[in-house]
Amino acid sequence: MSGAEYANLVALYLANRFGSRGLKVYREVRIGKTIIGKDRCVDIFCVSDDSQKAFAIECKFQDSQGTVDEKIPYALEDVRSLPMAGCVAYAGSGFSSGVVHMLAASPIAAYCLPAPGQSTTTAETRELDHMLAVHFGWWDVLVDKRLPIASERLI
């Protein structure tokens, strides 16, 4: 899978999963400058119709050993410099173990590998779903189908 195919897969998943909540998902939107002064084009740009809040997503997919390892620290730093909330979505088995640990530990990275046509949260999409839920205030996504605890049940 190419990087563009991965970004398309994630974008379609987000549109399927959260479109009913008024989330609009766009591909390749220009937003300011990168940390080295180039024009920035984010892979995925999400906007909530309700709140007009936005969230940017840079996508990184690597299924074989390559040069992507060197690009990950730059990608994380560049997302931190955005004038808005955002993250790096990633998947693939080609990252080195050090980079996998870096991504897993980062508060602005989320593993995401949806199946084509998927529209529900799974273990493969949970991290990105939760980032969007926290950003947009979709608390039901986090609590899932759990019921709140009534005070009389604690006694």
SULFENSUL-V33239 format. One record per residue. N is the residue number from 0. OMEGA is omega in radians with two decimals (none if undefined). Layout:
N/OMEGA ; N/OMEGA
This chain:
0/3.10 ; 1/3.09 ; 2/3.12 ; 3/3.11 ; 4/3.10 ; 5/3.13 ; 6/3.09 ; 7/3.12 ; 8/3.14 ; 9/-3.14 ; 10/3.12 ; 11/3.09 ; 12/-3.12 ; 13/3.10 ; 14/3.11 ; 15/-3.05 ; 16/-2.99 ; 17/3.11 ; 18/3.13 ; 19/3.08 ; 20/3.14 ; 21/3.11 ; 22/3.05 ; 23/-3.08 ; 24/-3.12 ; 25/3.06 ; 26/3.01 ; 27/3.13 ; 28/3.14 ; 29/-3.13 ; 30/3.01 ; 31/-3.06 ; 32/3.05 ; 33/3.14 ; 34/3.07 ; 35/3.00 ; 36/3.08 ; 37/3.01 ; 38/-3.11 ; 39/3.03 ; 40/-3.12 ; 41/-3.10 ; 42/-3.11 ; 43/3.12 ; 44/-3.10 ; 45/3.10 ; 46/3.08 ; 47/3.08 ; 48/-3.07 ; 49/-3.00 ; 50/-3.02 ; 51/3.00 ; 52/3.14 ; 53/-3.13 ; 54/-3.13 ; 55/-3.13 ; 56/2.97 ; 57/-3.06 ; 58/3.11 ; 59/3.10 ; 60/3.12 ; 61/-3.13 ; 62/3.08 ; 63/3.13 ; 64/-3.12 ; 65/-3.05 ; 66/-3.08 ; 67/-3.14 ; 68/-3.14 ; 69/-3.09 ; 70/-3.04 ; 71/3.11 ; 72/3.09 ; 73/-3.12 ; 74/3.13 ; 75/3.14 ; 76/-3.14 ; 77/3.08 ; 78/3.09 ; 79/-3.08 ; 80/3.12 ; 81/3.08 ; 82/-3.10 ; 83/3.11 ; 84/3.11 ; 85/3.13 ; 86/2.99 ; 87/3.02 ; 88/-3.07 ; 89/3.06 ; 90/3.10 ; 91/-3.07 ; 92/-3.05 ; 93/3.10 ; 94/3.04 ; 95/-3.12 ; 96/3.11 ; 97/3.13 ; 98/3.08 ; 99/3.10 ; 100/3.11 ; 101/-3.14 ; 102/-3.12 ; 103/-3.12 ; 104/-3.06 ; 105/3.08 ; 106/3.13 ; 107/3.04 ; 108/-3.11 ; 109/3.03 ; 110/3.11 ; 111/3.06 ; 112/3.14 ; 113/2.99 ; 114/3.08 ; 115/3.13 ; 116/-3.12 ; 117/3.13 ; 118/3.10 ; 119/3.12 ; 120/3.01 ; 121/3.07 ; 122/-3.12 ; 123/-3.11 ; 124/-3.00 ; 125/-3.07 ; 126/3.13 ; 127/3.09 ; 128/-3.11 ; 129/3.07 ; 130/3.13 ; 131/3.14 ; 132/3.13 ; 133/-3.10 ; 134/-3.06 ; 135/3.10 ; 136/3.12 ; 137/-2.99 ; 138/3.11 ; 139/3.09 ; 140/-3.13 ; 141/-3.09 ; 142/3.11 ; 143/-3.08 ; 144/3.14 ; 145/3.09 ; 146/3.08 ; 147/-3.14 ; 148/3.06 ; 149/-3.06 ; 150/-3.13 ; 151/3.11 ; 152/-3.12 ; 153/-3.10 ; 154/none
